[in-house]
Every structure is written in structure tokens, then in C-alpha cells.
Amino acid sequence: MSVRNPGAGLDLGWISRVQVNQPAVLRRAEQIQTRRTVKKDWQAAWLLRAVTCIDLTTLSGDDTASNVHRLCFKAKRPIREDLLRAMNMHDQGITAGAVCVYPARVRDAVQALKAAGCKIPVASVATGFPAGQTPLKTRLEEVRLAVEDGASELDIVINRTLVLTGQWEALYEEIRQFHEACGEAHMKTILGTGDLGSLTNIYKASLVAMMAGSDFIKTSTGKESVNATFPVALVMVRAIRDFHCKTGIKVGFKPAGGIRSAKEALAWLSLMKEELGADWLKPELFRLGASSLLGDIERQIYHHVTGRYAAYHDLPMA
Ligand SMILES: O=C[C@H](O)COP(=O)(O)O
């Protein structure tokens, strides 16, 4: 990831003027999901692009060194070598965008990727993931420890209480402190959109997160009852576009939570291309946070290459 956001001052005037036209957002979101998508070779190429943007994730209570190691090896070789060879893509260095784990598993991931001779970044969730309801002191310490253990990307969750009670200055200050604690590591800010109550709050929280120096804004933890949806994404990417127009700073976008199918991955790529342009189709500015998406993409690529659907045993586990 090369793009960095130094942040900007908190512009409360801008935040107070925010209005979202909900019916228009819902109409546009519907249109993106229902339209015909790319086919054949183009589809395979888009799916490979999606693979390079996946933050391959495991965030479970029963995570151990061994499943994290397996995930890292899958991140290094996300698609079977013979399938890539059949598409003449075997020497293109296709890997997942990052591996995403809990702070306590960062060392396992760093070790596994080092052993595999692979430079994929390790992303750690932090700041009291998923609820963000621990004292600020411990949330900050969690960020510092994850960085110390080798995380080069931090997926921090915001304190949703501050959004729901309109405390924009306090939200900005907290995120600024997380940004400082991240040091050289990139910061992705998870809004937990399913908890924020309205599209207007989501737009405002997106702006505050970007003003406070987030390199990415991310929809969800995957643990809320509603996670990445297209209406929410539209509001967030339009906030990214407005922030870029006003400051010249490019902030990335990461939908996460419940993204499971290749078809959905294609719709997410279409949304990025149409709303933000080709610059946002790269892992530097776009990630898909997903624990169970890669398997379906690999199955679709297997079908593209062989004309058959893969049996369960044909593809290595993600
Ligand atoms: O940040 C990533 C999400 O937690 C993944 O959610 P998921 O398990 O629904 O794919």
C-alpha cells in the first residue's frame, strides 16, 4: 500500500451541511447489483483483480497458529498454479492483498509469511474490535502492540457511541490518536455502518475518519447484524470522492462482512470503477474484507479454464 493520508483539519461546517438523498442512493444501489456484468475472459481478468484486493481474513475465537499459517499460504497462492498457467497469468505475482487477523495472531501471520518468503502485509484488527467499547488507553495500547508485533496495516474500529450522539470533535480526536499510534502502519477505519442509524451519519463519520488521517474507510467488522451493503458503500465512496475533490487526497475503500460470492466481488469492482474510476481498482485503494470469498472465485476460475465445476477436493482450502 503506498498511498497515505496525512489528514486534514476537522471541518465542522462541512459536516453540518451533509445531506443524503436516500431514495436516489437506494435506486443507484439497486441498479449496480442488477445490471449485466462482464463475461468470459474479461470476467476471469476481473476475478483475478478481485483476488489481489482481498484481505484474506480469519477473525474467530478458535483461531490458532495452524489455521493462520494455512491462511497465509493460501494468501501467497490464492489460485491453483495450473489454472493461472492456463490463463498465462502464472508469472504475474498474483497474491491476496493482505492477511487480516486478531492482534494476538499477528506474530503467527508474520512468521508464516516470512517462512513462505512472501511480502504480503499483515493487517490486524484493533481498538477493541468489534465493538470498540474498551477504554481509550487500552485501545491505543492494542494498536501499538500490533504494530510492534509486525502488523503493517491496522483495521481500527470507531467508537459508534460518538457518532450516535453527534460528538464529531471527540471522534476526530480519537481517530487522530489511533493514527499517531499506527506510526508507519496504514490505518483502515471501520465505521461499523450497521450500527450508525442513518446514511447521513455514515457520510459524516466517513468525512471525520478521512479528516483524521484514515488511509482507508471500511464498512463493517463482519460481526454486526448488517454488514457491507451497496447503499452504504455508495454513501462512503461519494464521501471519498468529495474528500478527494476538496483536498486532493485519495482515500481507499474496504467493504467487509458477508461478501461470499464471485458475482458480488464483480459488483463491488463495478461500483468502484463507476463511482471513483480505475485508480480505485487496485489494492492500494481497494480491498475486499472477506473470510469466505476466495473459494468461490477460485471455483469460477476453475470453471472458466476447464468448463467444469470443481469438486470440493479439487481446490485447496482457503
Ligand atoms: O474484515 C473482515 C470481516 O470481518 C470479514 O467478514 P466475513 O467473515 O463475513 O467475510
PDBQT file of the ligand as one rigid body, heavy atoms in Angstrom, charges set to zero:
ROOT
HETATM    1  O1  LIG A 401     -12.928  -7.593   7.999  1.00  0.00    +0.000 OA
HETATM    2  C1  LIG A 401     -13.386  -8.605   7.553  1.00  0.00    +0.000 C 
HETATM    3  C2  LIG A 401     -14.623  -9.220   8.007  1.00  0.00    +0.000 C 
HETATM    4  O2  LIG A 401     -14.596  -9.486   9.366  1.00  0.00    +0.000 OA
HETATM    5  C3  LIG A 401     -14.901 -10.468   7.257  1.00  0.00    +0.000 C 
HETATM    6  O3  LIG A 401     -16.239 -10.819   7.398  1.00  0.00    +0.000 OA
HETATM    7  P1  LIG A 401     -16.789 -12.205   6.806  1.00  0.00    +0.000 P 
HETATM    8  O4  LIG A 401     -16.255 -13.271   7.744  1.00  0.00    +0.000 OA
HETATM    9  O5  LIG A 401     -18.258 -12.069   6.852  1.00  0.00    +0.000 OA
HETATM   10  O6  LIG A 401     -16.243 -12.393   5.425  1.00  0.00    +0.000 OA
ENDROOT
TORSDOF 0
